[in-house]
Amino acid sequence: MSISAIEKAKLLTGNVNFVIDDILNSKFENESFDYILDRGCFHVLSVDERITYLNQIKRILKKNGMIFLKCMSKNEKNIPDDKGPHKFYRDEIINYFKNDFDIKKNKDTVYYGTLKPLPKALFFVMKKLVKL
Ligand SMILES: C[S@@+](CC[C@H](N)C(=O)[O-])C[C@H]1O[C@@H](n2cnc3c(N)ncnc32)[C@H](O)[C@@H]1O
């Protein structure tokens, strides 16, 4: 999350603690969070960075923690493939997460925002697997 995003969010919220972090080199301690919401971060990372991201997500989520992930869908045809974020097939996301997460839910959706038509997206709800 960027500084300008935090400034805007502060104007819209009450007693919320906003912290800037780099998910590829996160300063949060192990098992800090019950929930993580990723709306459009994973899909801007490079292939190599995705593995680092996964390791960090696993590390900072509590046992049984959940991640809510929204990313651009391969079904999005109005944005050229060489512009904008990476577009994912559903199974690509499942393959990235399935070893460490229980995929509770996934659905086709859109990015609500200023782009018209609304870009096609995928949404996943995934629970961290507890490994003994
Ligand atoms: C496509 S934008 C999505 C912005 C916003 N979440 C939304 O849905 O409109 C991608 C976001 O990922 C953030 N991002 C990229 N790499 C990151 C990293 N390593 N750690 C944290 N955030 C990152 C960028 O700062 C940017 O805000």
The ligand as an SDF file (V2000), in Angstrom:
LIG
                    3D

 27 29  0  0  0  0  0  0  0  0999 V2000
   -2.8240   -2.7130   -9.4710 C   0  0  0  0  0  0  0  0  0  0  0  0
   -2.4580   -1.8040   -7.9820 S   0  0  0  0  0  0  0  0  0  0  0  0
   -3.8650   -2.1600   -6.9850 C   0  0  0  0  0  0  0  0  0  0  0  0
   -4.1430   -1.0220   -6.0450 C   0  0  0  0  0  0  0  0  0  0  0  0
   -5.3920   -1.1670   -5.1670 C   0  0  0  0  0  0  0  0  0  0  0  0
   -5.2160   -2.2460   -4.2050 N   0  0  0  0  0  0  0  0  0  0  0  0
   -6.6400   -1.3660   -5.9700 C   0  0  0  0  0  0  0  0  0  0  0  0
   -7.2610   -2.4240   -5.8930 O   0  0  0  0  0  0  0  0  0  0  0  0
   -6.9950   -0.4310   -6.7050 O   0  0  0  0  0  0  0  0  0  0  0  0
   -1.1670   -2.7920   -7.2820 C   0  0  0  0  0  0  0  0  0  0  0  0
   -0.7730   -2.3670   -5.8840 C   0  0  0  0  0  0  0  0  0  0  0  0
    0.1780   -3.3110   -5.3940 O   0  0  0  0  0  0  0  0  0  0  0  0
    1.1020   -2.5990   -4.6010 C   0  0  0  0  0  0  0  0  0  0  0  0
    2.3360   -3.3770   -4.5070 N   0  0  0  0  0  0  0  0  0  0  0  0
    3.1330   -3.7760   -5.5240 C   0  0  0  0  0  0  0  0  0  0  0  0
    4.2030   -4.4500   -5.0460 N   0  0  0  0  0  0  0  0  0  0  0  0
    4.0680   -4.4620   -3.6920 C   0  0  0  0  0  0  0  0  0  0  0  0
    4.8530   -4.9710   -2.6310 C   0  0  0  0  0  0  0  0  0  0  0  0
    6.0040   -5.6140   -2.8830 N   0  0  0  0  0  0  0  0  0  0  0  0
    4.4260   -4.8120   -1.3590 N   0  0  0  0  0  0  0  0  0  0  0  0
    3.2670   -4.1610   -1.1020 C   0  0  0  0  0  0  0  0  0  0  0  0
    2.4700   -3.6470   -2.0650 N   0  0  0  0  0  0  0  0  0  0  0  0
    2.8740   -3.7810   -3.3420 C   0  0  0  0  0  0  0  0  0  0  0  0
    1.2830   -1.2700   -5.3220 C   0  0  0  0  0  0  0  0  0  0  0  0
    1.7470   -0.2880   -4.4360 O   0  0  0  0  0  0  0  0  0  0  0  0
   -0.1160   -0.9870   -5.7870 C   0  0  0  0  0  0  0  0  0  0  0  0
   -0.8100   -0.2200   -4.8470 O   0  0  0  0  0  0  0  0  0  0  0  0
  1  2  1  0
  2  3  1  0
  2 10  1  0
  3  4  1  0
  4  5  1  0
  5  6  1  0
  5  7  1  0
  7  8  2  0
  7  9  1  0
 10 11  1  0
 11 12  1  0
 11 26  1  0
 12 13  1  0
 13 14  1  0
 13 24  1  0
 14 15  1  0
 14 23  1  0
 15 16  2  0
 16 17  1  0
 17 18  1  0
 17 23  2  0
 18 19  1  0
 18 20  2  0
 20 21  1  0
 21 22  2  0
 22 23  1  0
 24 25  1  0
 24 26  1  0
 26 27  1  0
M  CHG  2   2   1   9  -1
M  END
$$$$
